């Protein structure tokens, strides 16, 4: 059975965890070999796992929250562009 992108997306976690059957794993790998989109999703998912597992804490710059909220308020108060 040739997998399409949707099937591969359903199996990304199992592929990363190594819990897929040999047959399903082979089909996912065949699809990944020629699909740039699914390969990018796989890489992104791996990166998210790495970031979430990282227990380091980063200090935000002074007034970061205030500046972020001011920027969001400004963008949200702007009129949306007219449809073309």
C-alpha positions as CSV (number, residue, x, y, z in Angstrom):
1,X,0.0,0.0,0.0
2,X,1.5,3.3,-1.0
3,X,1.1,5.9,1.7
4,X,-0.1,9.4,1.0
5,X,0.9,12.5,3.1
6,X,-2.1,12.1,5.5
7,X,-1.2,8.5,6.3
8,X,2.4,9.5,7.0
9,X,1.3,12.4,9.3
10,X,-0.8,9.9,11.2
11,X,2.4,7.7,11.8
12,X,5.0,10.5,12.5
13,X,5.0,9.9,16.3
14,X,5.2,6.2,15.9
15,X,8.0,6.6,13.4
16,X,10.0,8.8,15.7
17,X,9.4,6.6,18.7
18,X,10.3,3.4,16.7
19,X,7.0,1.7,17.5
20,X,5.8,1.1,13.9
21,X,5.7,-2.4,12.4
22,X,8.5,-3.1,10.0
23,X,6.0,-2.9,7.1
24,X,4.5,0.4,8.0
25,X,8.0,1.9,8.8
26,X,9.2,0.9,5.3
27,X,6.1,2.5,3.7
28,X,6.7,5.7,5.7
29,X,10.4,5.7,4.7
30,X,9.5,5.2,1.0
31,X,7.2,8.2,1.1
32,X,9.7,10.3,3.0
33,X,12.3,9.6,0.4
34,X,10.4,11.6,-2.3
35,X,8.1,14.0,-0.3
36,X,9.8,17.2,0.8
37,X,6.7,18.3,2.7
38,X,6.5,15.2,4.9
39,X,10.3,15.2,5.4
40,X,10.0,18.8,6.6
41,X,7.2,17.9,9.0
42,X,9.3,15.0,10.4
43,X,12.2,17.4,10.9
44,X,10.0,20.0,12.5
45,X,8.4,17.4,14.8
46,X,11.8,16.2,15.9
47,X,12.9,19.8,16.6
48,X,9.8,20.4,18.7
49,X,10.5,17.3,20.8
50,X,14.0,18.5,21.4
51,X,12.8,22.0,22.4
52,X,10.1,20.7,24.7
53,X,12.6,18.2,26.4
54,X,15.1,21.0,26.9
55,X,14.8,22.0,30.6
56,X,16.8,25.2,30.3
57,X,15.2,28.4,31.3
58,X,15.8,31.6,29.3
59,X,15.7,35.0,30.8
60,X,13.5,37.3,28.8
61,X,14.7,40.9,28.2
62,X,13.4,43.6,30.6
63,X,9.9,44.8,29.6
64,X,9.6,42.1,26.9
65,X,6.0,41.3,27.9
66,X,5.0,45.0,27.9
67,X,6.5,45.5,24.4
68,X,4.9,42.3,23.1
69,X,1.5,43.3,24.3
70,X,1.9,46.9,22.9
71,X,2.8,45.4,19.5
72,X,-0.1,43.0,19.6
73,X,-2.5,45.8,20.5
74,X,-1.2,47.9,17.6
75,X,-1.5,45.1,15.1
76,X,-5.0,44.0,16.3
77,X,-6.3,47.6,16.2
78,X,-5.3,48.1,12.6
79,X,-7.9,47.8,9.9
80,X,-7.6,44.6,7.9
81,X,-6.7,45.2,4.2
82,X,-9.5,45.3,1.7
83,X,-10.0,42.1,-0.3
84,X,-8.6,42.2,-3.8
